[in-house]
Amino acid sequence: MGFLGGVFGSPRIRFGKKVLEQVRGYEAVETAQFDAEAYEIAYRLRNGYVAKLNLDTLYRRFNGKISAGLFDAVDNLILPPDAPEGWEQVAHRLRPVLRRAGYGAVKVAGLDGRDLVLSRPALPYLSELVVIDLPSTVQFVTEQDLSRWGVDAEHVYSIAHANLTELAMNTMEAFDPPQGVRVLDFADDDGESYVGSLPLVAGWLEGVRARTDTRPLLFLPGHLGMLVVLGATPAVMPQLLALAAERQEAALRPLSAVPYTVDDNGEVIPLEVPEDHPAYSLIRRAQARLAVGAYHAQTEKLRAEEGCEGAIMELLHVRAPDGGEYTMTSWTDGATTLLPVADFICFVTGEGDVFRVAWDDVSGLVPLKLAAEYDPPRYRVHDHPPAEIMTRLRALAS
């Protein structure tokens, strides 16, 4: 970062803070908060309504420029005249979307965003949310909305999926048994088609497999669009991983460079390959980066909260001298600690002894307690295990 960038912040941050000033200036707005990580503004109106303003679309639409047009757009978005209120008016506008786990978990006027935004795990480190598709913006569905509409979460997800049925059927026309390797790029630059949400629809990717008689690969590098690959061979996998990583790097809201496929039950799952596969190291890298990114955002937000119950440990991405890559976290003795899921746990004793043990080996000797309220998941631990268990763990250290 250059000197001016370091002093005044990036153009995107300056843009976000300027919009925040405008939002806070509305008489109807009780409080508002800018989340630079998610690039959105969470706000509460004086009537109790809580919502979020996505800044990515505004930044693209106005090319990062502060103008009268921007102010008018924000004015319409904060209190959109066409925002539906009742369930009958809103149901047909619901759409499912994918975001990184923990997306939007910010506090608004003392309420935790995780208790407000409707969210559930979809894939490792990716969550499914639901939006209300409005003509000029989207609004994330909240728990408050469910109460107001008199429906439960499962019904909202079901309706959101059903609203993509026509799109799901239409996309099937693009799939035929491949002659060689075929990469289908389903773009959604304006965010209006929601084609990148089709993997959330039960049976869609399984339908691709049935229609093409091949096991498809799926990439979700950004929050818009997707890549579907037919006829992929081990030899071309490194090129596909490189393409996904490039798309992820260029995305306004990056998601995942991990390849996904379908299992024997038709469920979408991360692709697993043996260690001698040409793309094994690249897949491990993509998995590690996805996990580290999700946990980093969560760690920053949890550490910023008041009254945190214990030490919030970071997830580290380690590249070994032999080229291998893995994730690691630390367990320090004498304190309540929330551990992220990692390949290795590094034990730090009061005597300065440090050693690492594979997660699976630790969980085989120590009952790790899942703290169910966190997404991505964390495990709550306290003091180190008894001396005899520590001795056995040291023997397993690598």
N, C-alpha and C positions, 0 to 999 in steps of 0.2 A: 504494500500500500504506500502511495506517495504521501508527501508531507501534508498537502491540503486534504487528501482523503482521510488521513489519520486524524486531522484536527476537526474537520467538519462532517465526517462520516461519508458513507457511500451515497451515490445519487438515490438509490432505492430507499435507504434509511431516511434521507432528508425528505423524500417524497412522502413516506409513511408518516413522519412526524408532522408534516404540514397538513396532511389530511386529518391527523389526530387533533390538531388545533381547531380545525373546522368543526369536527364532530363534537368536541367539548364545548363549542360555542353555542350549540342548539339549546334552547330553553327546555325542550322535551327530554334532553339527555341528562340523566342523573350522574353517570360516571362512564368513562371510556378508558381503555388501556390498549397500547400498541404492543403486539407480540412480533418482534422482528424475526424470530425463528420461523413462525408459521406465516409471516407476512400478512397479517390481518389485524383488524381493530375489533376487539370485543367491547360491547357497550350495553348499558342498561338504560331503558327509558324510565321516566318517573312513574309510569303506570305499571312498572314491574316487568315489562317485556325485555327479554335478553336476546341479543342476536350478535352476529359477527359480520364484519365488512371485509370481504376478500380484496386485497390490494393488487394482486397480480394482474387481474383483468383491467383495472383502472390504469395501472402503470403502462401496460401494453397499449391500451386505447389512446392514451394521451402522450405516449412516448416519453414518459417521465417528466413532462413539463407541467408546471403549475400555471393554470389558466382559468379564465372565467367558465369555460366549458367543463373543466374538472369540478369546480365548485358547484355548478348546476347538477352535474351527475351525482355527486355525493349527496346533495340535497334530496334528489329523487330516491337514492338508495337507502338512506337512513329511514325515511318515512315514505316508502313507495306507495303511490296511490292505488296500484293494482295488486297489492299484497293480499292474498286470500286469507280469510279468517276462520271459516268453518270447515269441518272435515269434508263436506260435499264439494266445497270449492277447491280444496287443496289436494285431494287424493290423486287426481289424474296428473298433478304436477310433480309428484314425488319421483326421485331418481336415486339409485344407490351410487356411491362413489368410494374409491379407495384412497386412503391416506396412510402416512406412516403411523405406526402405533403411538398412541398418546397425543395425536394431533389435536391442537386446540385446547390442551389442558392448562388453561390459565385462570387466574382468579379475577372475577368481576364483582366488585362491591362485596367482597367477603365470601362469595360463593365459588367453589371450585369448578372449573370448566368441565372436569371429568364427570361431574354430577349433572351437568346441564346438557352437553351435546350428546345426542344419541349415538352410541358407538359400540361395536362388538368386534372381536378378533376375526379376521378373515383368512390370513396366511401368516406365517411367522414374521412378526414385526410390521405387519400391515393390518389396518383396521378398516371395517366397512362403516361408513356414515351414510346418512340420507339427507338430500337437499330438496328444497322446494325450488323448482325451475321457474323463475320469473322472466319476463321479457328482457330485462336489462341486467339481471344479476341472479345470484342464487342465495338462498338462506338455509343454513344448516338446521335440521330438525333437532329440537331440544326435548328434554324430559318435561319441561313446562308445556311444550306443544301437545304432548300426549295427554296430559291432564286436561288441557283446554278442549281437545278434540274428543275425549272420552274413548280412546283406543289404546291398545297395548303395543309394545315395541314390535312383537312378532308380526302383528297385523300390518304395521307400517312397512317393515322390511318386505313382507309378502306383496303388498301393493306396489311398492317401488320396483320390485323385480318384475311383476306382471306388466308394468308400464313399458318394459323393454322387450316384450314378447315379439312385437312386429319387427323391431330392429334385429333381434336375434334370428328370426326366420329369414329376413332379407339378406343378412350377411352369409348365410349358408350357401347362397348362390355363387360366392367367390371361391368355394372349395371344391376341388376335384382331385382324384388320385394324382400325385405329383410325378412328373418325369424328371428325376434328379431332385436337387435341393431347390425349394421354392420359399422365398421370403415375402410374406404379405404384410404391407405396412398400412395399418388402419389409422389414418391421421384424423385428428379432431382439433385443428388449430384454434377454432373459435369456441371450443368447449360446448357446443350445442347438441352434438349427436349422442354423447355418452357411450360411444363405442368401446372405450376403454373399461367400461363397467360390465361388459358382457361376461367376463369370467366369473362374476359373482352370481350369475343366473344359473341355477342348478341344471346340469345336463348340457350346457352350451358347448363347452370344450369337448365333452364326451361325444356330442353330436358331430363335431369336426372330425374326431377320430373315426367314427362310424362311416361318415361320408367319404373320407379320403383313404380309409383302410391303412392308415399310418398313425404312429404316435406323435401328435403335434407337440411342438415346443412353443411356449408363450413367454414373451418378455414385456414387462411393464416399467419401462425406464422413467416415465414421467406421469403426472396425474391426468394427462390427456392422451388418448390414443393407445395403441399397443402394436406389437410385432408378433405375428404367428408364423412359425417356420414348419414346413412340411418336408419330410424326407431327409432330415438332418443326419449326417454321418459323424462319427468321432473325429474324422480328419478336418471337417469344416467347423466344428464346435468352437475352437479358439477364435476364429474370425467372427462368429456370431456373438461370442462374449465380448469381443472388442467393440463390435457395433453397438451392443446394448450399453456398454460403459460409456461410449461416446455420446449416445443419445441421453443417457442419464446426466452426464456432465453438462449438456446443453439445455436441459429442461429447466423451465422456470420454477417448477416444483418437483424436484427429483423424487422418484419412488425407489425402484429396485432394478439392479442389473442381474439379479438371480434368474436363471431359467426355470420355468415351471412346466409341468405336464399333467397328465391324468393318471390316476392309479387304476387298479383293476375294478374298483367300485365306481369309477367315473368322477372321483373327487379331484379337484385341482390341488397339486402338491408341488413342493420344490423338487427339482430334478436331482437325484443322487447318482453319482458315478463312482466306480472303483478308483483306487489311488493310482493305477497305471493308465487311467484315461487321459488322453491328450489335454483335456480341458479341466482336469481335476483341480489344479492349483488356481486357475482363474475363477472357477465356481466357488472355491473356498474363499477367495479374496472378495468376491461379490457378496457372499453370505456374511463375511466378517464386517464389511463396510456397512451393510444394511443394519446389522445388529448394533454396531458401534454408533451409527448415526441416530438410531432410535433411542438408544440408552443415553447418549450424550444430551439430546434435547430434554429427555425426562429428568436426567440428573440436574441440569441447570435449573429447571423449574422447581424441582423438589427442594434443592438447596436454597432457593430464594424464598421459600415459604417459611412462615413463622411456626414455631412449635413442632418442627420436624422430629419424628420419633427416634431417630438414630442416625448413624453415619450412612450417607448415601454414596455407595461406592461406584466409581466409574468403570466402564468396560473399556479395556485397552486392546488395540489391534497390534499384534507383534509379528514382525517378520524376522525369522531366524536366519542365521548365516548360511544355512543350507538351502535357503529359498522357501522353506515351509512357512505357512502363515497360520496363526491361531489367535484366539481371544483369551484374555486373562483378566482377573479381578483380584482384589486383596481382601483378606479377612484378618483384621487386627484384633488382638486379644483385649478383653476388658471393657467392651462396649457393645450395645445393640447395633447391629449392622444390617443393612439391606443390600443383599448381593444380587447383581445381575447374573443371568445365565451366561456361563463362559466355558471355554474348553478346559481352562486350568484355573485353580484357586491358589493364590500365593499367600501362604501363612506367614504372618509377621508376629513374632513373640516379643514379650517384654524384655527378654534378654538379648534382643537384637538378632536372633536366629531367623533366617528367611529361607523358605523352601516352597516349591510349587508341586501340586498334585493334580492329576486329571480329575475333572468334575465327577465323572462316573465313579472313580475310585473313592472320592470323598463321600458321595451320596450312598455308597455301599456300606460305609462305616458310621456315618453320621446322619441322623434324621433331619434333613433340611426341610424347614417349614415354609410352604408357599404362602406369601402375603397376597391374598387373592385380589386385593383392591388395586393392584398396580398392573398397568399395561403399557409397555412390555413388562413381563413378569419379574418379580423379585422374590428372593427368599430371605426370611427374617432369621438371623442367627444372633447369638449372644456371646458368651465367653467361648474360648477355644474348648474343644472336647477334653475329656479327662486325659491324664498323662499316658495311660496305656494305649489309648486310641491315637494320641499324637505320635507315640513311638511307631505304631503301625503305619501311620500316614507318612512319616519320615522315610520309612523303608520303601514306600511307593513313589517317593519324590523322583522327579526327572530333571 
